[in-house]
Amino acid sequence: MNSTSSSTSTSSSSFTSTIPKNENSSSKATPFYSDQVIFVDGKTYDRKFTISKAFLDLEDPPGVKQSFHKFVHRNRILIFSLILLYFAIDGKNHGINKLVHHASVLKTIFVNPFELIIDLTVMYAMSFLMALFNFCYQNNYFSKWLFRKDNKIALFSFYLIVQLIIGTWSAYFILYRQIYPLGTQFYLGLVAIVLSWKQHSYFIVTNYEVLHKKKINNKDLIIHKKTDSDNNNNNKNTKDEELKIIEFNKEIAKRQISYNEDFKTIWEVSKDYFIFLFTPTLIYDQYYEVRKVSKTLKPEPLKTRIISMLKELYSSMVIMMTAHYINVEYIFPVLTEELSLYSFLKIIIPTEINFQLQYYLLYHCALSLLADISGFNDRLSFYNDYWAAVTTKSILTQWSKPVHNWLYRHMFSDMKSLLKVKTVICLFTTMIFSGFFHEFIVTSITKQVCMPWSTFSLISCALFIMVENKFPKLTNSAYYHAFVRFLLVVGHGLFYFSYFYFWFSEYDIGYYRTCMKL
């Protein structure tokens, strides 16, 4: 959980550099859309942020053989076009008419987006309660009639009340109303989680001083000042005195962390929060620091952004149709058979292909599209070469970086710094917390069918991480690498098999019925 991600990002680029915090905004020399990876130092986070293209868009260093994933990505327009052509002429599809029918079935998965405007507006509007609460607190409006600004317990209690109000409404809206088909339910569940996690990050980061830092003792301040004065008069410093002064200055510097100094009015705060909500990152200080440094760089040409958005839209459309085709032709028919080991083996390969397609759809196409729209430039934070990972820790670190970074930043690290919890407890608590939200997503689309497969899988990952830390030589074993990859593929198949088989055996799903008639 505590391995850094900068090592993988460095190896994928031909040139790296670090932008200092006081970079002059007028020196717009380096375009972020080059193959240069720019590292940005954060104020509250012990990992560097980056300004870079997505991993698959970066050129490989000299002498590095191109991976299969990068080959497919570089030629995706041609490959996806050939896939559509195959669907149109495939005998199972009976030509272009059957392909059109398959595409029309997507209407049973997703509703018209305009039908969601009111519900989404309510969800996002309620999220602004966090920004409003934070603005009132930062400007001492509460200190006049509720609590002092440095009261941690009262501050966190009010935060929990606001988060509870927003979370309760979202859970009721998604889990109990369930008036939408499964694709739309999945999207709404994802939106609810993203909003909740963004709200938490916004609160923690903007109140970092109060929650994390201790006040500097006035007595120590006088001692250090006297020491400094004496050193100036006598023109000599002892080593111990110098160390005290250095530590004192570091403490002073750390206490200058503030992300609200640029926003003086509720309008400025709301505008900043609105942009953060639609930026493809879950961490507020990442959004703030990357956006600040991006203003010092040459912007990406509008033509390049438009072409990129068109590519992502086209890729997304073909991937959804391909995943649907695999479901109809290779997965759903098996689910109608009697439960057996043979039926499970028949869907392992189709489900793995489906997983890879859906992964690419979400972490590259969707997030890159949002990045093009919002102008977010830390695209290396979406994913890394997880397909080359050979240990449990490296897989979890690289294949879902937005989720991993948030969990590491706001669960694992904050539990250690705020609550002084042991590392092992932090690790398992983080996995269980992540599993809870995985189950929330699945429950929202499966008519409240909850099988804690995701939670058990993540707890198992925590056990594997402990074993890897205890026996480091094991991580160098080729047999162990093969074993981890085998479990990864089988785990994806078991996930699909358990949820889909139980779901279809208990419920008469309209989407499933419609697909089987085609």
C-alpha positions as CSV (number, residue, x, y, z in Angstrom):
1,M,0.0,0.0,0.0
2,N,2.8,2.4,0.6
3,S,4.9,1.8,-2.5
4,T,5.3,4.9,-4.6
5,S,4.1,5.2,-8.1
6,S,6.7,7.5,-9.4
7,S,9.1,4.8,-10.3
8,T,6.9,3.3,-13.0
9,S,6.0,6.7,-14.4
10,T,9.7,7.6,-14.7
11,S,10.5,4.5,-16.7
12,S,7.8,5.2,-19.2
13,S,9.1,8.6,-20.3
14,S,12.0,9.8,-22.3
15,F,12.5,12.9,-20.1
16,T,11.5,13.9,-16.6
17,S,11.8,17.1,-14.7
18,T,10.4,18.7,-11.5
19,I,8.5,22.0,-11.4
20,P,9.3,24.1,-8.4
21,K,6.4,25.5,-6.4
22,N,7.2,29.1,-7.2
23,E,7.3,28.7,-11.0
24,N,6.8,31.9,-12.9
25,S,3.5,31.8,-14.7
26,S,4.9,33.8,-17.6
27,S,7.5,31.1,-18.6
28,K,5.3,28.9,-20.7
29,A,8.0,26.8,-22.3
30,T,7.1,23.2,-22.0
31,P,3.9,21.7,-23.4
32,F,2.4,19.0,-21.2
33,Y,1.3,17.0,-24.3
34,S,4.9,16.1,-25.1
35,D,6.5,12.9,-23.9
36,Q,8.0,14.7,-21.0
37,V,6.8,13.8,-17.5
38,I,6.8,16.7,-15.2
39,F,6.7,16.0,-11.5
40,V,5.0,18.4,-9.1
41,D,5.7,18.6,-5.4
42,G,2.6,18.5,-3.2
43,K,2.2,20.3,0.1
44,T,0.3,17.6,2.1
45,Y,1.0,14.4,0.1
46,D,4.3,12.4,0.2
47,R,3.9,11.4,-3.4
48,K,4.6,13.6,-6.3
49,F,1.9,14.6,-8.8
50,T,2.7,14.6,-12.5
51,I,1.8,16.5,-15.7
52,S,1.9,14.0,-18.5
53,K,0.0,12.2,-21.1
54,A,-1.7,8.9,-20.3
55,F,0.6,5.9,-19.9
56,L,-0.4,4.3,-23.2
57,D,0.2,7.6,-25.0
58,L,3.8,7.9,-23.9
59,E,6.6,6.8,-26.1
60,D,8.7,3.9,-24.8
61,P,12.3,4.6,-23.8
62,P,15.0,3.6,-26.3
63,G,15.6,-0.1,-26.3
64,V,12.3,-1.0,-24.6
65,K,10.1,-3.4,-26.6
66,Q,6.6,-2.2,-27.3
67,S,4.0,-4.1,-25.2
68,F,0.9,-5.7,-26.7
69,H,-1.3,-3.2,-24.9
70,K,0.5,-0.2,-26.4
71,F,0.4,-1.9,-29.9
72,V,-3.4,-2.2,-29.6
73,H,-3.8,1.3,-28.3
74,R,-1.7,2.9,-31.1
75,N,-3.7,1.1,-33.7
76,R,-7.1,1.2,-31.9
77,I,-9.0,3.1,-34.6
78,L,-8.1,0.5,-37.2
79,I,-8.6,-2.5,-34.9
80,F,-12.0,-1.2,-33.7
81,S,-13.1,-0.5,-37.2
82,L,-12.2,-4.1,-38.2
83,I,-14.2,-5.3,-35.2
84,L,-17.3,-3.4,-36.3
85,L,-16.8,-4.8,-39.8
86,Y,-16.6,-8.4,-38.4
87,F,-19.8,-7.9,-36.4
88,A,-21.6,-6.7,-39.6
89,I,-20.6,-9.7,-41.7
90,D,-20.4,-12.4,-39.0
91,G,-22.8,-15.3,-39.6
92,K,-24.1,-15.2,-36.0
93,N,-25.2,-11.6,-36.5
94,H,-26.8,-12.2,-40.0
95,G,-25.4,-9.0,-41.4
96,I,-25.8,-5.3,-40.6
97,N,-29.4,-5.5,-39.5
98,K,-28.6,-7.8,-36.6
99,L,-25.7,-5.5,-35.6
100,V,-28.2,-2.6,-35.5
101,H,-30.5,-4.7,-33.3
102,H,-27.6,-5.4,-31.0
103,A,-26.8,-1.7,-30.7
104,S,-30.5,-0.9,-30.0
105,V,-30.4,-3.2,-27.0
106,L,-28.2,-0.7,-25.3
107,K,-31.4,1.3,-24.8
108,T,-32.4,-1.4,-22.2
109,I,-29.2,-0.8,-20.3
110,F,-29.1,3.0,-20.3
111,V,-31.9,5.6,-20.3
112,N,-32.0,8.8,-22.2
113,P,-29.4,11.1,-20.4
114,F,-31.8,14.0,-20.3
115,E,-34.0,12.0,-18.0
116,L,-31.2,12.1,-15.4
117,I,-30.8,15.9,-15.4
118,I,-33.0,16.6,-12.4
119,D,-31.7,13.7,-10.3
120,L,-28.1,14.5,-11.1
121,T,-28.6,18.2,-10.4
122,V,-30.0,17.4,-7.0
123,M,-27.0,15.1,-6.2
124,Y,-24.4,17.7,-7.3
125,A,-26.3,20.6,-5.6
126,M,-26.3,18.7,-2.3
127,S,-22.6,18.2,-2.7
128,F,-22.1,21.9,-2.6
129,L,-23.2,21.8,1.1
130,M,-19.6,20.7,1.8
131,A,-18.1,23.8,0.0
132,L,-20.6,26.1,1.8
133,F,-19.9,24.6,5.2
134,N,-16.2,24.8,4.6
135,F,-16.4,28.5,3.5
136,C,-18.4,29.4,6.6
137,Y,-15.9,27.7,8.8
138,Q,-12.8,29.2,7.1
139,N,-14.3,32.7,7.5
140,N,-15.1,32.2,11.2
141,Y,-18.8,32.4,10.8
142,F,-19.3,29.5,13.1
143,S,-17.0,30.8,15.8
144,K,-19.5,33.5,16.7
145,W,-22.3,31.1,17.7
146,L,-21.1,27.5,17.6
147,F,-17.4,26.6,18.1
148,R,-13.9,28.0,17.8
149,K,-12.0,27.5,14.5
150,D,-9.3,25.3,16.1
151,N,-11.9,22.9,17.7
152,K,-11.1,19.6,15.8
153,I,-13.9,17.5,17.4
154,A,-16.6,20.1,16.6
155,L,-15.2,20.6,13.1
156,F,-15.2,16.8,12.3
157,S,-18.6,16.3,13.8
158,F,-20.2,18.9,11.6
159,Y,-18.3,17.4,8.6
160,L,-19.8,13.9,9.5
161,I,-23.3,15.5,9.7
162,V,-23.0,17.1,6.2
163,Q,-21.5,13.9,4.7
164,L,-24.3,11.8,6.3
165,I,-27.0,14.0,4.9
166,I,-25.6,13.8,1.4
167,G,-24.7,10.1,1.6
168,T,-28.1,9.1,3.0
169,W,-29.9,10.8,0.2
170,S,-27.7,9.2,-2.5
171,A,-28.1,5.7,-1.0
172,Y,-31.8,6.0,-0.7
173,F,-32.0,7.4,-4.3
174,I,-29.9,4.6,-5.8
175,L,-30.6,1.5,-3.7
176,Y,-34.3,1.9,-2.8
177,R,-35.8,3.7,-5.7
178,Q,-34.0,1.6,-8.5
179,I,-36.2,3.0,-11.2
180,Y,-33.5,2.8,-13.9
181,P,-31.9,-0.1,-15.8
182,L,-28.6,-1.6,-14.7
183,G,-26.3,0.6,-16.8
184,T,-27.8,3.8,-15.5
185,Q,-27.8,2.4,-12.0
186,F,-24.1,1.6,-12.2
187,Y,-23.4,5.1,-13.4
188,L,-25.4,6.7,-10.6
189,G,-23.8,4.5,-8.0
190,L,-20.4,5.6,-9.4
191,V,-21.4,9.2,-9.3
192,A,-22.5,8.9,-5.6
193,I,-19.2,7.3,-4.6
194,V,-17.1,9.9,-6.5
195,L,-19.0,12.8,-5.0
196,S,-18.6,11.3,-1.5
197,W,-14.9,10.8,-1.9
198,K,-14.3,14.2,-3.4
199,Q,-16.2,15.8,-0.6
200,H,-14.0,14.1,1.9
201,S,-10.8,15.0,0.1
202,Y,-11.9,18.6,-0.2
203,F,-12.6,18.8,3.6
204,I,-9.4,17.1,4.7
205,V,-7.1,19.1,2.4
206,T,-8.6,22.5,3.0
207,N,-8.6,22.0,6.8
208,Y,-5.2,20.3,6.8
209,E,-3.7,22.8,9.3
210,V,-6.4,22.2,11.9
211,L,-6.6,18.4,11.5
212,H,-2.9,17.5,11.2
213,K,-0.7,20.1,12.6
214,K,0.1,21.0,16.2
215,K,0.4,24.5,17.4
216,I,4.0,25.8,17.9
217,N,4.7,26.4,21.6
218,N,5.3,30.1,22.3
219,K,8.0,29.1,24.8
220,D,9.9,27.2,22.1
221,L,9.4,30.2,19.7
222,I,11.2,32.5,22.2
223,I,14.0,30.1,22.8
224,H,14.6,29.7,19.1
225,K,14.5,33.4,18.6
226,K,17.0,34.0,21.4
227,T,19.2,31.3,20.0
228,D,19.1,32.9,16.6
229,S,19.9,36.3,18.1
230,D,22.8,34.9,20.1
231,N,24.2,33.2,17.1
232,N,24.1,36.4,15.1
233,N,25.9,38.4,17.9
234,N,28.5,35.8,18.6
235,N,28.9,34.8,14.9
236,K,29.0,31.0,15.7
237,N,26.5,28.1,15.7
238,T,26.7,24.8,17.4
239,K,25.5,21.8,15.6
240,D,22.6,21.2,18.0
241,E,21.4,24.8,17.8
242,E,21.5,24.7,14.0
243,L,19.4,21.6,14.0
244,K,16.9,23.2,16.3
245,I,16.6,26.2,14.1
246,I,16.2,24.1,11.0
247,E,13.5,22.0,12.6
248,F,11.8,25.2,13.8
249,N,11.8,26.7,10.4
250,K,10.5,23.5,8.9
251,E,7.6,23.6,11.3
252,I,6.9,27.2,10.4
253,A,6.9,26.3,6.7
254,K,4.6,23.4,7.2
255,R,2.1,25.6,8.9
256,Q,1.8,27.8,5.8
257,I,-0.3,25.2,4.0
258,S,-3.5,26.7,2.8
259,Y,-5.7,26.1,-0.2
260,N,-8.3,28.8,0.4
261,E,-6.1,31.9,0.3
262,D,-6.9,32.5,-3.4
263,F,-10.7,32.4,-2.9
264,K,-12.2,35.3,-0.9
265,T,-15.9,35.0,-1.8
266,I,-18.5,32.2,-1.9
267,W,-18.6,32.6,-5.7
268,E,-14.9,31.9,-6.1
269,V,-15.1,28.9,-3.7
270,S,-18.1,27.5,-5.5
271,K,-16.5,27.9,-8.9
272,D,-13.3,26.2,-7.8
273,Y,-15.4,23.4,-6.2
274,F,-17.5,23.0,-9.3
275,I,-14.4,22.5,-11.5
276,F,-13.0,20.0,-9.0
277,L,-16.2,17.9,-9.2
278,F,-15.8,17.5,-12.9
279,T,-12.1,16.9,-12.9
280,P,-10.9,13.2,-13.2
281,T,-9.2,13.1,-9.9
282,L,-10.4,12.2,-6.4
283,I,-7.8,14.2,-4.5
284,Y,-8.3,17.9,-4.1
285,D,-4.6,19.0,-3.6
286,Q,-3.7,17.0,-6.7
287,Y,-6.3,19.0,-8.7
288,Y,-5.2,22.3,-7.1
289,E,-1.4,21.8,-7.6
290,V,-1.6,20.4,-11.1
291,R,-4.0,23.1,-12.3
292,K,-1.8,25.8,-10.8
293,V,1.4,24.4,-12.5
294,S,-0.5,23.8,-15.8
295,K,-1.2,27.5,-16.1
296,T,2.6,28.0,-16.5
297,L,2.8,25.6,-19.5
298,K,1.8,25.8,-23.1
299,P,-1.8,24.7,-23.5
300,E,-2.7,21.8,-25.7
301,P,-3.9,23.0,-29.2
302,L,-7.7,23.0,-29.5
303,K,-7.4,20.9,-32.7
304,T,-5.5,18.2,-30.8
305,R,-8.0,18.1,-28.0
306,I,-10.9,17.8,-30.4
307,I,-9.3,14.9,-32.3
308,S,-8.5,13.2,-28.9
309,M,-12.1,13.6,-27.8
310,L,-13.4,12.1,-31.0
311,K,-11.1,9.2,-30.7
312,E,-12.2,8.5,-27.1
313,L,-15.9,8.8,-28.1
314,Y,-15.5,6.4,-31.1
315,S,-13.4,3.9,-28.9
316,S,-16.0,4.1,-26.2
317,M,-18.9,3.3,-28.6
318,V,-17.1,0.3,-30.1
319,I,-16.0,-1.1,-26.7
320,M,-19.6,-1.0,-25.4
321,M,-20.8,-2.8,-28.5
322,T,-18.0,-5.3,-28.3
323,A,-18.6,-6.0,-24.6
324,H,-22.3,-6.4,-25.3
325,Y,-21.5,-8.8,-28.2
326,I,-19.3,-11.0,-26.0
327,N,-22.0,-11.1,-23.3
328,V,-24.7,-12.1,-25.8
329,E,-22.7,-14.7,-27.8
330,Y,-20.3,-16.2,-25.3
331,I,-21.3,-15.4,-21.7
332,F,-25.1,-15.3,-21.3
333,P,-25.7,-18.7,-23.1
334,V,-23.4,-20.4,-20.5
335,L,-25.3,-18.8,-17.7
336,T,-28.5,-20.7,-18.8
337,E,-26.7,-24.0,-18.4
338,E,-26.5,-26.0,-15.2
339,L,-23.9,-24.7,-12.7
340,S,-20.7,-26.7,-13.2
341,L,-16.9,-26.4,-13.4
342,Y,-17.1,-26.9,-17.2
343,S,-19.5,-23.9,-17.6
344,F,-17.1,-21.8,-15.5
345,L,-14.1,-22.8,-17.7
346,K,-16.0,-21.8,-20.8
347,I,-16.4,-18.2,-19.7
348,I,-13.0,-17.5,-18.3
349,I,-11.5,-16.2,-21.5
350,P,-14.6,-14.2,-22.6
351,T,-14.9,-12.6,-19.1
352,E,-11.2,-11.7,-19.1
353,I,-11.5,-10.0,-22.5
354,N,-14.6,-8.2,-21.3
355,F,-12.8,-7.1,-18.2
356,Q,-9.9,-5.7,-20.1
357,L,-12.3,-3.8,-22.5
358,Q,-14.3,-2.3,-19.6
359,Y,-11.0,-1.4,-17.9
360,Y,-9.8,0.5,-21.0
361,L,-13.2,2.1,-21.4
362,L,-13.2,3.5,-17.9
363,Y,-9.6,4.3,-17.1
364,H,-8.4,5.5,-20.5
365,C,-11.4,6.5,-22.7
366,A,-13.7,8.0,-20.0
367,L,-11.1,9.6,-17.9
368,S,-9.1,11.0,-20.9
369,L,-12.4,12.4,-22.2
370,L,-13.0,14.2,-18.9
371,A,-9.4,15.4,-18.9
372,D,-9.8,16.9,-22.4
373,I,-13.0,18.7,-21.3
374,S,-11.7,19.9,-17.9
375,G,-8.1,20.6,-19.0
376,F,-6.7,18.2,-16.3
377,N,-3.1,17.3,-17.2
378,D,-2.1,14.6,-14.7
379,R,-3.2,11.7,-17.0
380,L,-0.4,9.5,-15.8
381,S,-2.5,9.2,-12.6
382,F,-5.2,7.2,-14.3
383,Y,-3.3,3.9,-14.7
384,N,0.1,2.4,-15.2
385,D,1.3,-0.9,-16.8
386,Y,-0.5,-3.1,-14.4
387,W,-0.3,-5.9,-17.0
388,A,3.4,-6.1,-16.3
389,A,2.9,-6.2,-12.5
390,V,3.9,-9.4,-10.8
391,T,3.1,-8.8,-7.1
392,T,-0.2,-8.0,-5.3
393,K,1.1,-4.6,-4.1
394,S,2.2,-3.5,-7.6
395,I,-1.1,-4.7,-9.2
396,L,-3.2,-2.7,-6.7
397,T,-0.9,0.3,-7.1
398,Q,-0.9,0.4,-10.9
399,W,-4.2,-0.7,-12.3
400,S,-6.7,1.7,-10.5
401,K,-4.5,4.7,-9.6
402,P,-7.3,7.2,-8.8
403,V,-8.9,4.8,-6.3
404,H,-5.6,3.6,-4.9
405,N,-4.2,7.1,-4.5
406,W,-7.3,8.2,-2.7
407,L,-7.3,5.2,-0.4
408,Y,-3.6,5.6,0.3
409,R,-4.0,9.3,0.8
410,H,-7.2,9.6,2.8
411,M,-7.5,6.2,4.5
412,F,-4.1,4.6,5.0
413,S,-2.0,7.7,5.5
414,D,-4.6,9.7,7.4
415,M,-5.4,6.8,9.8
416,K,-1.7,6.7,10.7
417,S,-1.2,10.4,11.0
418,L,-4.5,11.4,12.6
419,L,-5.4,8.3,14.6
420,K,-1.9,6.8,15.2
421,V,-3.2,3.4,14.1
422,K,-0.7,0.5,13.4
423,T,0.2,-0.2,9.8
424,V,-1.4,-3.7,9.7
425,I,-4.7,-2.4,11.0
426,C,-4.6,0.5,8.5
427,L,-4.0,-2.0,5.7
428,F,-7.0,-4.2,6.5
429,T,-9.3,-1.3,7.3
430,T,-8.5,0.3,3.9
431,M,-9.3,-3.0,2.1
432,I,-12.6,-3.4,3.9
433,F,-13.5,0.2,3.3
434,S,-12.7,-0.3,-0.4
435,G,-14.7,-3.5,-0.5
436,F,-17.8,-1.8,1.0
437,F,-18.0,0.6,-1.9
438,H,-17.4,-2.1,-4.4
439,E,-20.4,-3.9,-2.9
440,F,-22.4,-0.7,-3.0
441,I,-21.8,-0.5,-6.8
442,V,-22.7,-4.2,-7.4
443,T,-25.8,-4.0,-5.1
444,S,-27.0,-0.9,-6.9
445,I,-27.2,-2.8,-10.2
446,T,-28.2,-6.3,-9.1
447,K,-31.5,-5.6,-7.5
448,Q,-29.9,-5.6,-4.0
449,V,-28.2,-8.9,-4.4
450,C,-25.0,-8.7,-2.4
451,M,-22.4,-11.4,-2.3
452,P,-19.2,-9.9,-0.7
453,W,-16.9,-11.4,-3.3
454,S,-15.1,-8.1,-3.8
455,T,-14.5,-7.6,-0.1
456,F,-13.2,-11.1,0.4
457,S,-10.9,-10.6,-2.6
458,L,-9.5,-7.4,-1.2
459,I,-8.9,-8.9,2.3
460,S,-7.1,-11.7,0.5
461,C,-5.0,-9.1,-1.2
462,A,-4.1,-7.6,2.2
463,L,-2.9,-11.1,3.3
464,F,-0.8,-11.5,0.2
465,I,0.8,-8.1,0.7
466,M,1.7,-9.1,4.3
467,V,3.2,-12.3,3.0
468,E,5.2,-10.4,0.3
469,N,6.5,-8.0,2.9
470,K,7.4,-10.8,5.3
471,F,9.2,-12.9,2.6
472,P,10.7,-10.4,0.0
473,K,12.5,-13.2,-1.8
474,L,9.1,-14.6,-2.8
475,T,8.4,-11.6,-5.0
476,N,11.4,-12.5,-7.1
477,S,10.2,-16.0,-7.8
478,A,8.9,-16.7,-11.4
479,Y,6.6,-19.3,-9.9
480,Y,5.0,-16.8,-7.6
481,H,4.6,-14.3,-10.4
482,A,2.8,-16.9,-12.5
483,F,0.6,-17.8,-9.5
484,V,-0.4,-14.2,-8.9
485,R,-1.4,-13.7,-12.6
486,F,-3.3,-17.0,-12.5
487,L,-5.3,-15.9,-9.5
488,L,-6.0,-12.5,-11.2
489,V,-7.5,-14.2,-14.3
490,V,-9.4,-16.8,-12.4
491,G,-10.6,-14.1,-10.0
492,H,-12.1,-12.1,-12.8
493,G,-13.9,-15.2,-14.1
494,L,-15.2,-16.1,-10.6
495,F,-16.5,-12.5,-10.1
496,Y,-18.5,-12.6,-13.3
497,F,-19.6,-16.2,-12.8
498,S,-20.8,-15.8,-9.2
499,Y,-22.6,-12.5,-9.6
500,F,-24.1,-13.2,-13.0
501,Y,-25.2,-16.8,-12.3
502,F,-26.8,-16.0,-9.0
503,W,-28.4,-12.8,-10.5
504,F,-29.8,-14.5,-13.5
505,S,-31.0,-17.5,-11.6
506,E,-33.0,-15.3,-9.1
507,Y,-34.3,-12.5,-11.3
508,D,-35.9,-12.3,-14.7
509,I,-33.8,-9.4,-16.2
510,G,-35.3,-7.6,-19.2
511,Y,-31.9,-6.9,-20.6
512,Y,-31.1,-10.6,-20.5
513,R,-34.4,-11.6,-22.1
514,T,-34.1,-9.1,-24.9
515,C,-30.5,-10.2,-25.7
516,M,-31.5,-13.9,-25.9
517,K,-34.3,-13.1,-28.4
518,L,-31.7,-11.6,-30.8
